[in-house]
Structures are given as C-alpha cells and as structure tokens.
Amino acid sequence: MEQKYDVFISYSCKDQKIAEGICGFLEKYGIRCFVAYRDIPKGIVWAGAIVNAIDESRVMVVVFSKDFNASTQTDREIEIASENKIPILTFRISEATFSGAKKYYLKNLNWIDAFPHPESCFGYLRDSLLVLLNNTVDSDISYSADTAVNDMEEICSDMALHSDNPDSNCIPPKEYQQNENFTYIPAPNKDSCVNLREHNTSLMAGATLATAGALIGGFLTPMFTLPYLIGNAIGNMASQNDTVYCSVFAPAEIKMQTHMLVQVYLHVFEETEKVKLLSKESQIDAERREYIPLEEKLSDGDKVDVLFSIAGDRLLMSEKTSIIWKGTFKKCSFEYFVQKDINVNELFCKVIVSKNGIPIGEMRFITHIVDNPREWNPRMVAHKYKKVFISYAHQDMSKVKYLAEGLKLSNIDYFFDRHYLKAGDIYPLKIQEYNIKP
C-alpha cells in the first residue's frame, strides 16, 4: 500500500523554524513531508493525528536538540515509529547527547551532525533520504544489475550517514566490489551509488548494439561488413553520450577581507574523487558543497554555460563563463573578495549550468562569514610543538573536531578528551598523565 507521506518530521516546538526549513527544502525535491504545525487542522485530536501520520509515513526524520531531548511527547513518536519498523534518521542540530528514551531508541542508529549551521546540511539530508526512500533508481535494468545496485545503496545508507564530512567514502564489502554487474568506485554520497545503475545501463546499451551489429554481419559474407560497422558505430554513439556530474567546491567559512575561491567541475562519475583532490590542491579549505548529475547528457564538443552568483544584503557578484565538454573533467573558477562593509554573516551562492540557454543543473550553498575560520592545516602546530593538548569550550567542539581529526591522520601526539578518555576514566588524572609523559 502506498504511504501518504515520505517523511514524518519529529521536532520540538522550540525548533519549529528549523522544521519549517527542512520541510520546505525537501518538498522542493518532491519528498512529501508531514509536519505537525501545518498538517494537523484545528479542532482535530492531536494524539490521533500524530499516530495516523506516523503510520502513513515511510521514514521519520528526528530534528534532535536539547529541547527535543527533554520532550516526552517526542518519546512517544519515536516509540511508535520503532514499533512500526519505520526507519529513523536523526538530524542533530545541537551537540546535546541522547538521554532517556532517546538514548534507548536513537543511540545505535546512524545520524547526521548538522550543527552549528543546520541549513548547510539540508542537501545532505535530502540525499540520505533519497537513498532510504529509493526514489532515485530506474526500473528498466536487468535483474542481476538491479540486485547488485540495490545492495550497494543499502550499504551506502548504512555506512555514509554518520559522518561529519559529506565527502566521506562509502566502501562496501569485497563481494560487492568484485561483483561483475557493476564497477565499484568510492562514492561521496548516494548519487554516486545510484549512478552505478546508470553507468551499467550505458555500458550494456553500447555493448548490446555493437554485438547485434556483429551478429548480423556474421550471417552475411565476410566482405559485407556494413551491418557490423553500423552496429559498432551505434554502440560508440551510445557511449559518447556521457552522464555528467557537477561538483562545486568552496570554503564553508570565510573571513572578511579575504578572497573566496569557488571551483566548478564537470566530470564523469569515475572522476568524482579525482576532482576532489584537485580542488584541495587549489585551496586547502575547499569543501564539496554540492554534487548533482546534470539533467541532460553531454556529447563531445557540447558547450555549456556556468553562471555563478553571490548575494548577501544585495547581489554582490554575477559572472558567467563557458566550458566545452571533451569527455573528461573540465574546471572553471570564480573568485570573490569579501568586503569589510558587508552587513550580513552569510553569503548565499548559486551555480546554474545551462546548455543552449536551458538550465540543466542548479546548485545552491551558503558560506558563513566568521572571524576565525576553522583550522585546516594542523601540521603547522606540530612543527612547533612535540605534542598538542586541545583545550576548548564545549560550544566550539564541532570546530575542534576538525583539528583533532587532522592531528590523528597526521600521526601527531595530541590530547582531545573525546578521543582520549574512556568510560570510567578520571578526567583530572588523565590530563595530568598526558602532560607529564615525555
């Protein structure tokens, strides 16, 4: 039976603005949402309406905060979803820890850390939901390829959600990597997993047409090879129509009176990780802010226009350039100097990709203007000191985690309580132990 809603949004009334934003964003992409403040008519018994809506939903999104944690009403909503075996995806908008019933139901589930800027993670929430809802797959593929890709999507949804970094790779077990029905390439998010299906469709289509031509030619005399040539040419034509992706890289945070570099890459699926590495070479704090497949396939020689704009309290920049697609990645860059007289703390950025004047891809993201952008090169600290003790305020933990992870990956001796302490440790003694060790 088809459910009335794709997503039930569970939230504290104190977080209604965030719930409104999530609902509006998801519904823009065709994801049907139930949100209580809007969908329960006046005069209707609240409890009954909530129960019915959960029963008629495919996934529950929990907008988790300290206020949500303290609410007993939300305990009941989570319990009903759990009893109905409805998948629960937690969208954490604060660093509050799970307690009580929330700890029982949510602690062992995957979640998305969306603090301190929840709106910048709406796209990641959408992508994660599309994997759970399975709305992005085609149905006209052979059974064996479908089965392999469905398994792959399931693994991605299990492994890629609990991460601070939307670029984190989803690596399936070896039996899926070696499955002959698809080619495995590390995927930054659900679009890449789903693209395995499209990737195999184009390969199979080209191979089938070429093979058909070869078979026709085989029935005729060796000298009469026209059917084979036609079949082979059609197969080549099929492979020349590329499913092209657009990745946008830009810093998540920027300081006033500094230059902001925005890099736009058009690339095929196999180049997803390559362009990420290239973006870091151009700017160390570049992050993949958006990643979408273009709505129309491109052929060799196609010209596309890329329009980039920034708005704050007014339109700050609008610039257009063109790219000629040649079957492999192409890059264009835009640079903006953040003036001191801007009266906002957020830059609203938009990239529109067009072909023949018709938009075939649109991406939006927000870059925050801050006094101290997050640290991206922890090894600079290590050159001066033999070991690093990280002291920080609790509200800054989300930024400190980036520094700690960088030190860890660089094999640098550091103390970060979330990584160093274990259950039962006495905090002052462990600090003393770390500080006196050589």
C-alpha positions in Angstrom: 0.0 0.0 0.0 1.4 3.4 -1.0 2.0 5.6 2.0 0.6 9.2 2.2 3.9 10.7 3.3 7.5 10.0 2.6 8.8 11.7 5.7 7.4 12.4 9.2 9.3 15.3 10.7 9.5 14.9 14.5 10.7 18.0 16.3 10.3 20.2 19.5 8.0 23.1 19.1 11.0 25.3 20.0 12.8 24.1 16.9 9.8 24.8 14.6 11.8 27.2 12.4 14.3 24.5 11.5 11.5 22.0 10.9 9.8 24.5 8.5 13.1 25.0 6.7 13.6 21.2 6.3 10.1 20.7 5.2 10.2 23.4 2.5 13.6 22.2 1.2 12.6 18.5 0.9 9.3 19.3 -0.7 11.1 21.3 -3.4 12.6 17.9 -4.4 9.3 16.0 -4.4 9.7 14.5 -1.0 6.2 14.5 0.7 6.5 15.6 4.3 4.2 15.6 7.4 5.0 18.4 9.8 2.5 18.8 12.7 2.3 22.6 12.8 1.0 22.7 9.2 -0.7 19.4 8.7 -2.9 18.9 11.8 -6.1 21.0 11.3 -7.5 23.0 14.2 -10.1 21.0 16.2 -8.6 17.6 15.4 -7.4 15.4 18.3 -3.7 15.9 18.2 -2.6 12.4 19.5 -4.7 10.6 17.0 -3.5 12.7 14.1 0.1 12.1 15.1 -0.3 8.3 15.3 -2.1 8.2 11.9 0.6 10.3 10.3 3.4 8.1 11.6 1.6 5.0 10.3 1.2 6.7 6.9 4.9 7.7 6.6 7.9 5.8 5.1 10.7 7.4 7.1 10.9 9.5 10.3 13.3 12.5 10.5 14.2 13.5 14.0 15.3 17.1 14.5 17.4 16.5 17.5 18.3 19.2 20.0 18.4 19.7 23.8 14.7 20.7 23.7 13.8 17.6 21.7 15.8 15.5 24.2 13.7 17.0 27.0 10.3 16.4 25.4 8.2 13.5 26.5 5.8 13.9 23.5 8.6 13.1 21.1 9.4 9.9 23.1 6.0 8.6 22.1 6.5 9.5 18.4 9.9 7.7 18.3 8.4 4.6 20.1 5.5 4.3 17.6 7.9 4.6 14.6 10.2 2.0 16.1 7.3 -0.4 16.8 6.2 0.1 13.1 9.7 -0.6 11.9 9.9 2.8 10.2 13.5 3.9 9.5 14.5 6.8 11.8 17.1 9.3 10.5 18.4 11.7 13.2 19.3 15.3 12.1 21.3 16.7 15.1 21.1 20.5 15.2 23.0 20.8 18.5 25.6 18.8 20.5 23.1 17.6 23.1 23.7 14.0 24.0 21.0 11.3 23.9 19.3 10.6 27.2 16.4 8.6 28.5 14.1 7.1 25.8 16.1 8.9 23.1 19.3 7.1 24.2 17.4 3.8 24.0 15.9 4.3 20.6 18.4 6.6 18.8 21.9 6.0 20.2 22.7 2.9 18.0 21.2 4.4 14.8 23.0 6.5 12.1 22.7 10.2 12.4 23.8 13.4 10.6 25.6 16.1 12.7 24.2 19.3 11.3 25.5 21.8 13.9 26.4 24.6 14.0 24.8 25.5 10.7 21.9 23.1 10.0 20.7 24.8 6.8 24.1 24.0 5.1 23.3 20.3 5.7 19.8 20.2 4.2 21.3 18.9 0.9 23.0 16.0 2.7 19.8 15.2 4.5 17.9 15.2 1.2 20.5 12.8 -0.4 20.4 10.5 2.6 16.6 10.3 2.4 16.5 9.7 -1.3 18.7 6.6 -0.6 16.4 5.4 2.1 13.3 6.1 0.1 14.9 4.5 -3.0 13.3 7.3 -5.2 16.3 7.8 -7.4 16.6 4.4 -9.2 15.5 3.4 -12.6 13.5 0.2 -13.2 14.5 -0.7 -16.8 17.7 -2.6 -15.9 18.4 -6.3 -15.9 17.6 -8.2 -12.7 21.2 -9.0 -11.8 22.4 -5.4 -12.1 19.4 -4.2 -10.1 20.1 -6.6 -7.3 23.8 -5.6 -7.0 23.0 -1.9 -7.1 20.1 -2.2 -4.5 22.6 -4.0 -2.2 25.1 -1.2 -2.8 22.6 1.5 -2.0 21.6 -0.3 1.2 25.3 -0.4 2.3 25.8 3.2 1.5 22.7 4.2 3.6 24.1 2.2 6.5 27.7 3.5 6.3 27.7 7.0 4.9 25.2 8.9 7.1 27.1 9.1 10.5 29.8 11.4 9.3 30.9 15.0 9.9 32.0 15.1 6.3 29.6 14.6 3.4 32.6 13.7 1.2 33.3 10.6 3.4 33.6 7.4 1.3 31.1 4.6 1.4 33.2 1.4 1.0 31.2 -1.8 0.6 32.4 -5.4 1.4 34.6 -7.1 -1.2 31.9 -9.3 -2.5 30.1 -6.2 -3.8 33.3 -4.5 -5.1 34.1 -7.7 -7.1 30.5 -8.2 -8.5 30.8 -8.3 -12.2 27.5 -6.5 -12.6 28.9 -3.1 -11.8 32.2 -1.2 -11.4 32.9 -0.1 -7.8 34.4 3.4 -7.3 34.5 5.1 -3.8 31.3 7.2 -3.6 31.0 10.6 -1.8 27.2 10.3 -1.4 24.1 8.5 -2.6 24.2 10.0 -6.1 27.4 8.1 -6.8 25.9 4.8 -5.5 22.8 5.2 -7.7 24.9 6.2 -10.7 26.3 2.7 -10.8 23.0 1.7 -12.2 23.2 4.4 -14.9 26.8 3.6 -15.6 26.0 0.0 -16.3 22.9 0.8 -18.4 25.0 2.9 -20.9 27.7 0.2 -21.0 25.2 -2.5 -21.6 23.3 -0.5 -24.2 26.5 0.2 -26.2 27.7 -3.4 -25.9 24.3 -4.8 -27.0 24.1 -2.6 -30.1 27.6 -3.3 -31.1 27.1 -7.1 -30.6 23.9 -7.0 -32.5 25.7 -5.5 -35.5 28.5 -8.1 -35.2 25.9 -10.9 -35.2 24.1 -9.5 -38.3 27.5 -9.2 -40.0 28.3 -12.8 -39.1 25.3 -14.2 -41.0 26.4 -12.4 -44.2 29.5 -12.8 -46.3 32.8 -11.7 -44.8 33.1 -9.0 -47.4 29.7 -7.5 -46.5 30.6 -5.9 -43.1 28.2 -2.9 -43.2 25.8 -4.3 -40.5 28.8 -4.8 -38.2 30.1 -1.3 -38.8 26.6 0.3 -38.3 26.1 -1.7 -35.1 29.6 -0.7 -33.8 29.0 2.9 -34.7 25.7 3.0 -32.9 27.4 1.4 -29.9 30.1 4.1 -30.0 27.4 6.8 -30.2 25.7 5.4 -27.2 28.9 5.5 -25.2 29.7 9.1 -26.3 26.6 10.5 -24.6 28.1 11.0 -21.1 26.2 11.2 -17.8 28.0 14.3 -16.5 28.1 15.4 -12.9 28.8 18.8 -11.5 30.8 19.3 -8.3 31.1 22.7 -6.6 33.9 23.3 -4.1 34.1 26.3 -1.9 35.0 27.1 1.8 32.2 26.6 4.3 33.6 29.6 6.3 35.4 32.7 5.2 36.9 35.7 6.9 36.2 39.3 5.8 38.8 41.0 3.6 39.9 37.6 2.2 39.4 36.0 -1.2 36.8 33.3 -1.7 37.6 30.8 -4.4 34.7 28.8 -5.9 35.6 25.9 -8.2 33.1 24.2 -10.5 34.0 20.9 -12.1 32.1 19.0 -14.8 33.1 15.3 -14.7 32.1 11.8 -15.2 31.3 9.5 -12.3 34.7 7.8 -12.3 36.4 11.2 -11.7 34.5 12.1 -8.6 37.4 11.5 -6.2 40.0 12.9 -8.6 38.3 16.3 -8.8 38.0 16.4 -5.0 41.8 16.0 -4.7 42.4 18.6 -7.4 40.2 21.1 -5.6 42.3 20.7 -2.5 45.4 21.5 -4.4 43.9 24.8 -5.5 42.6 25.7 -2.0 43.2 23.7 1.2 39.9 24.6 2.8 37.8 23.7 -0.3 34.8 21.5 0.5 32.4 19.8 -1.8 29.3 22.0 -1.3 27.1 20.5 -3.9 27.2 17.4 -6.2 24.5 16.7 -8.8 24.1 14.8 -12.1 23.2 17.2 -14.9 19.6 16.8 -16.3 20.9 16.2 -19.8 23.7 14.0 -21.1 26.6 15.7 -22.9 28.4 14.7 -26.1 31.9 15.5 -27.1 32.1 19.2 -28.1 28.9 20.3 -26.3 29.2 23.9 -25.0 27.7 24.6 -21.5 27.5 27.9 -19.7 28.2 28.2 -16.0 26.6 31.2 -14.2 27.8 31.9 -10.6 26.2 34.5 -8.3 26.6 35.6 -4.7 24.0 37.5 -2.7 24.2 39.0 0.8 22.2 42.0 1.7 22.2 42.6 -2.1 23.6 41.0 -5.2 27.3 41.0 -4.7 28.6 39.2 -7.8 27.3 37.6 -11.0 29.7 36.1 -13.5 29.3 33.7 -16.4 31.8 31.5 -18.3 31.7 28.6 -20.8 33.1 25.1 -20.9 33.5 22.8 -23.9 32.9 19.2 -22.8 35.5 16.8 -24.1 34.6 13.5 -22.4 36.7 14.2 -19.3 36.7 16.7 -16.4 36.6 20.4 -17.0 37.0 23.1 -14.5 36.1 26.8 -14.2 36.8 29.1 -11.2 35.3 32.2 -9.7 36.9 34.5 -7.2 35.2 37.0 -4.9 36.8 39.4 -2.4 34.8 39.6 0.8 34.4 43.3 1.5 34.5 44.6 5.0 31.3 46.7 4.6 29.0 43.7 4.1 26.2 43.8 6.6 25.5 40.1 6.7 27.2 37.0 8.1 26.1 34.6 5.3 26.8 34.5 1.6 24.1 32.9 -0.5 25.8 31.3 -3.5 24.2 29.8 -6.6 25.6 28.0 -9.6 23.5 27.4 -12.8 24.7 25.2 -15.6 22.9 25.7 -19.0 23.1 24.2 -22.4 21.7 26.2 -25.4 20.2 28.7 -22.9 18.3 26.0 -21.0 19.3 25.2 -17.3 20.3 21.6 -16.9 21.6 21.9 -13.3 21.3 24.3 -10.4 23.2 24.2 -7.1 22.9 26.4 -4.0 25.0 26.7 -0.9 25.8 29.1 2.0 29.3 30.2 3.1 29.4 31.8 6.6 31.4 34.9 7.3 33.3 34.3 10.6 36.2 35.9 12.5 38.2 32.7 12.8 37.5 30.1 10.0 38.2 26.5 11.1 41.8 25.3 11.1 42.7 23.2 8.1 46.4 22.6 8.5 47.1 21.1 11.9 50.6 20.1 10.9 51.6 23.8 11.2 51.1 23.4 15.0 53.1 20.2 15.2 56.2 21.8 13.6 56.5 24.0 16.7 55.4 21.6 19.4 56.1 17.9 20.0 52.6 17.2 21.3 49.3 19.1 21.3 46.8 19.5 24.2 43.5 20.8 22.9 41.6 22.9 25.4 38.3 24.3 24.2 34.8 25.5 25.2 32.1 22.9 24.8 30.2 25.1 22.2 33.2 25.0 20.0 33.5 21.3 19.8 32.3 21.0 16.2 35.2 23.2 15.0 37.8 21.5 17.3 36.9 18.1 15.9 38.4 19.1 12.5 41.7 20.0 14.2 41.7 16.7 16.2 41.0 14.6 13.1 43.7 16.3 11.2 46.2 15.6 14.0 45.1 12.0 14.2 45.5 11.4 10.5 49.0 13.1 10.6 50.1 10.7 13.4 50.7 13.6 15.8 50.6 13.1 19.5 47.6 15.1 20.8 45.1 15.1 23.6 41.4 15.6 22.8 39.1 14.4 25.5 36.5 12.9 23.1 39.3 10.7 21.6 41.5 10.1 24.6 39.1 9.4 27.5 37.4 6.0 28.1 34.4 5.1 30.3 35.5 5.2 33.9 38.5 7.5 33.4 39.0 10.2 36.0 39.4 13.4 33.9 42.0 15.4 36.0 44.2 12.3 36.4 44.2 11.6 32.7 45.1 15.3 31.9 48.0 15.1 34.4 49.1 11.7 33.0 49.2 13.2 29.4 51.0 16.3 30.4 53.8 14.6 32.3 54.5 11.9 29.8 57.6 12.6 27.6 
